Amino acid sequence: MIEIVDKLKDILREGKLYLNEPMKRHTSFKIGGPADVLVVPNNRKELLEVIFLLKGENIPFFILGNGTNLLVSEKGIRGVVIKLSSLRNVMVEGNSIIAEAGAPLSYIANVALVHELAGFEFASGIPGTLGGAIVMNAGAYGPEMKDVVEKVEVLDEKGNILILSNEEMNFSYRHSIIQEKDWIVLRAWLSLTKGKYEEIKSKMEELNAKRKEKQPLEYPSAGSTFKRPPGYYAGKLIEEAGLKGYSIGGAKVSEKHSGFIINTGNATFYDVLNLIEHIQKVVKEKFGVELVPEIKIVGEK
């Protein structure tokens, strides 16, 4: 690994490299042990060189956005974590926005606002990055990424750069083709419509106020814990199962919104994992409904 670290340092002239970096510093849950190596490429060139090096050396790697949808093991992540936070360039061309995968959704929404482009208001309060939002077809209050994505540039498993149309992305509820492939989102083209500044701003403020009122934003969490089961709402099922406020260790079902598991201050990976499994078991027993986690669980168990 020392040899790989030296090679990574040669590539990351402007980027950053950390050894045994605690992942709790890089996740919204504030949970997670050390990554062997964490790198933050400064630009697209550095990112591609890092990926090609690691693939060539058969070193496992994990792509990280804002870490807002992750539960990371206390044992951490072996290999290299590549954080995309510096790849956040956003350009406007007519009614389209072209943004890199590491651009925060809130930042893209503000760019859209300044250029009076409507259609991205729904994403303004989602705390993730564009890449992660595309991978899971993130959505809020109705609209989803599939409604605004025109095309996506990805790096495939062989190192080829592909441009995929909206149809080729195979979007469905909290799903895209990226989840089935060993592909990495590099950037995307978003198709918006001309709007009025005050109307767009008002819509963003309305949605963000609704989010603040209904979600436990004052606690570390990874957003909605479970996907919405067909014909039901996960939060409602959890509440009706009598689990609102139920806790294991420092992990607790939010009393503000039962669809969220929160870290009350000292939750461990296994506190959250055990709580997820307990919720699934009780809901299945009471209602016959399978709850599927929306959050991604990574790292050594």
C-alpha positions in Angstrom: 0.0 0.0 0.0 3.0 2.3 0.6 3.9 2.1 -3.0 0.3 3.0 -4.1 0.3 6.0 -1.7 3.4 7.3 -3.3 1.9 6.9 -6.8 -1.3 8.6 -5.6 0.8 11.5 -4.2 2.4 11.9 -7.6 -1.0 12.3 -9.2 -2.6 14.5 -6.6 -0.5 17.6 -7.1 -3.4 19.9 -6.2 -5.7 17.3 -4.5 -5.5 15.9 -1.0 -4.6 12.6 0.5 -5.3 11.3 4.0 -4.3 8.0 5.7 -6.6 6.1 8.1 -9.1 8.9 7.8 -12.2 8.5 10.0 -15.3 8.3 7.8 -17.5 9.8 10.5 -15.9 13.1 9.4 -17.3 12.6 5.9 -20.9 11.2 6.6 -24.0 13.0 7.7 -24.7 10.2 10.2 -21.3 11.0 11.9 -20.6 7.3 12.1 -17.8 5.3 10.5 -14.3 4.0 11.1 -11.1 4.7 9.1 -10.7 4.5 5.4 -7.2 3.1 4.6 -6.7 6.0 2.2 -9.0 8.9 1.4 -8.2 11.1 -1.6 -9.8 14.3 -2.8 -8.9 14.9 -6.5 -8.9 18.6 -7.3 -10.1 18.2 -10.9 -11.4 15.7 -13.5 -7.9 14.9 -14.8 -6.7 13.9 -11.3 -9.9 11.9 -10.7 -9.4 9.8 -13.9 -5.7 9.3 -13.3 -6.5 8.0 -9.7 -9.2 5.6 -11.0 -7.0 4.3 -13.8 -4.1 3.7 -11.3 -6.3 1.9 -8.8 -8.0 -0.3 -11.5 -4.6 -1.1 -12.9 -3.3 -2.2 -9.5 -6.5 -4.0 -8.5 -6.9 -1.8 -5.5 -10.6 -1.6 -4.3 -12.0 1.9 -4.2 -15.3 3.6 -3.2 -16.7 6.8 -4.7 -18.0 9.3 -2.1 -20.1 12.4 -2.6 -21.4 14.2 0.5 -21.9 11.0 2.4 -25.5 11.9 3.1 -27.0 8.5 2.3 -24.4 6.3 3.9 -23.9 4.1 7.0 -20.3 3.2 7.3 -19.0 0.4 9.5 -16.8 1.2 12.5 -14.2 -1.1 11.0 -14.0 1.4 8.1 -13.4 0.9 4.4 -10.5 -1.0 3.0 -8.7 0.4 0.0 -9.2 3.9 -1.2 -12.1 6.3 -0.8 -12.3 8.9 -3.6 -14.2 12.0 -2.5 -15.6 14.1 -5.3 -16.2 17.4 -3.3 -13.8 19.4 -5.5 -15.5 18.4 -8.8 -18.3 20.9 -8.5 -18.1 23.0 -11.7 -21.5 24.2 -12.9 -22.2 25.8 -16.3 -25.3 27.3 -17.8 -26.1 26.9 -21.6 -29.5 28.3 -22.5 -32.1 26.4 -20.5 -29.6 23.6 -19.6 -27.2 23.2 -16.7 -24.1 21.1 -17.1 -22.7 20.1 -13.7 -19.9 17.8 -12.4 -20.8 14.9 -10.1 -19.5 16.5 -6.9 -21.6 19.6 -7.2 -24.0 19.9 -4.2 -27.7 19.9 -5.3 -28.3 23.1 -3.2 -25.5 24.9 -5.2 -27.0 23.8 -8.5 -30.4 25.0 -7.4 -29.0 28.4 -6.5 -27.3 28.6 -10.0 -30.6 27.8 -11.5 -32.3 30.5 -9.4 -29.8 33.2 -10.5 -30.4 32.3 -14.1 -34.1 32.1 -13.7 -34.3 28.4 -14.6 -37.3 26.5 -13.1 -37.7 22.8 -12.4 -34.9 22.1 -10.0 -36.5 23.6 -6.9 -37.4 20.2 -5.5 -33.7 19.3 -5.1 -32.7 22.6 -3.4 -33.0 21.1 0.1 -31.7 17.6 -0.6 -28.3 17.5 1.1 -26.4 15.3 -1.4 -24.4 15.8 -4.6 -25.4 15.5 -8.2 -23.6 12.2 -8.7 -25.3 10.4 -5.8 -28.7 11.9 -6.7 -28.4 10.5 -10.2 -27.3 7.1 -9.1 -30.3 6.7 -6.8 -32.8 8.9 -8.8 -33.3 11.1 -5.7 -36.5 13.0 -5.4 -38.6 15.1 -3.0 -42.2 16.2 -2.9 -43.0 14.5 -6.2 -40.4 15.3 -8.8 -37.3 13.1 -9.2 -33.9 13.5 -11.0 -35.3 11.6 -14.0 -37.6 14.6 -14.6 -34.7 17.0 -15.2 -31.8 14.8 -16.4 -31.2 15.1 -20.2 -28.0 13.0 -20.4 -25.2 11.7 -18.1 -21.5 11.2 -18.7 -20.1 8.1 -17.0 -16.9 6.2 -16.8 -17.5 2.5 -17.5 -15.7 -0.5 -16.0 -13.3 -0.6 -18.9 -12.2 3.0 -18.6 -14.4 4.3 -21.5 -16.3 7.5 -21.2 -20.0 7.1 -22.2 -22.8 9.5 -22.7 -26.2 8.0 -21.6 -29.5 9.5 -22.5 -32.3 9.8 -20.0 -33.9 6.6 -21.4 -30.6 4.7 -21.2 -30.3 5.6 -17.6 -33.2 3.3 -16.8 -34.6 5.5 -14.1 -37.2 4.2 -11.7 -38.1 4.8 -8.1 -34.8 5.3 -6.2 -33.0 3.5 -9.0 -30.8 4.0 -12.1 -28.8 1.7 -14.3 -25.6 2.9 -12.5 -26.7 0.7 -9.5 -26.4 -2.4 -11.7 -23.0 -1.5 -13.3 -19.5 -0.7 -12.2 -19.9 2.8 -13.6 -19.0 6.2 -12.2 -21.0 9.4 -12.9 -18.7 12.2 -14.0 -21.2 15.0 -15.0 -24.8 15.5 -16.2 -26.9 17.8 -18.4 -30.1 19.0 -16.7 -32.9 20.3 -18.9 -34.9 23.1 -17.2 -37.4 25.7 -18.2 -37.3 29.5 -18.2 -39.0 30.9 -15.1 -39.3 34.0 -12.9 -36.8 34.6 -10.1 -39.3 35.4 -7.4 -41.5 32.4 -8.2 -38.5 30.0 -8.2 -37.2 31.5 -5.0 -40.6 31.3 -3.4 -41.0 27.6 -4.3 -37.5 26.8 -2.9 -38.3 28.6 0.3 -41.7 26.8 0.6 -40.2 23.3 0.1 -37.3 24.0 2.5 -39.6 25.3 5.2 -41.7 22.1 4.8 -38.5 20.0 5.1 -37.4 21.8 8.2 -40.9 21.5 9.8 -41.3 17.7 9.1 -37.8 16.3 9.2 -35.3 15.9 12.1 -32.6 18.1 10.6 -31.2 19.0 14.0 -29.8 15.5 14.4 -27.3 13.5 12.3 -29.0 11.1 10.0 -28.8 9.7 6.5 -32.2 11.0 5.4 -35.1 8.6 4.8 -34.0 5.2 6.1 -36.3 3.1 4.0 -37.7 3.2 0.4 -41.4 3.8 0.1 -43.1 0.4 -0.2 -45.6 0.2 -3.0 -49.0 1.4 -1.7 -47.6 2.5 1.7 -45.5 5.1 3.4 -42.6 3.7 5.5 -42.8 6.4 8.2 -46.5 5.7 8.7 -46.0 2.0 8.9 -43.2 2.4 11.5 -45.3 4.8 13.6 -48.4 2.5 13.4 -46.1 -0.4 14.5 -45.5 1.6 17.7 -41.9 2.3 17.0 -41.8 6.1 17.0 -39.1 7.1 19.5 -37.8 3.5 19.8 -34.1 3.4 20.3 -31.2 1.0 20.4 -28.1 2.5 22.0 -27.6 6.0 20.5 -29.8 5.2 17.4 -33.4 6.3 17.6 -36.5 6.4 15.4 -37.2 10.1 15.1 -40.2 11.4 17.0 -40.6 14.1 14.4 -40.6 11.8 11.4 -40.7 8.0 11.9 -39.1 7.4 8.5 -35.8 8.7 9.9 -33.3 7.0 12.2 -31.2 9.6 14.0 -27.9 9.6 15.8 -28.7 11.1 19.2 -25.0 11.6 19.9 -23.1 8.4 20.3 -24.8 5.9 18.0 -22.6 3.1 16.7 -22.8 1.3 13.3 -24.4 -1.7 15.0 -26.9 0.5 16.9 -28.2 1.7 13.6 -28.0 -1.7 11.9 -29.8 -3.5 14.7 -32.5 -0.8 14.8 -33.0 -1.1 11.0 -33.4 -4.9 11.4 -35.7 -4.6 14.4 -38.0 -2.1 12.4 -38.0 -4.5 9.4 -39.0 -7.5 11.6 -41.8 -5.7 13.5 -43.3 -4.1 10.4 -43.2 -7.4 8.5 -44.9 -9.2 11.5 -47.6 -6.6 11.9 -48.4 -5.6 8.3 -46.7 -8.2 6.1 -44.7 -5.4 4.4 -41.0 -5.7 3.6 -39.1 -2.5 4.2 -36.0 -2.1 2.0 -33.3 0.3 3.3 -32.8 3.4 1.2 -29.5 4.2 2.8 -26.3 2.5 1.6 -24.5 0.3 4.1 -20.7 0.1 3.4 -17.4 -1.0 4.9 -16.2 -4.1 6.8 -18.9 -5.7 8.9 
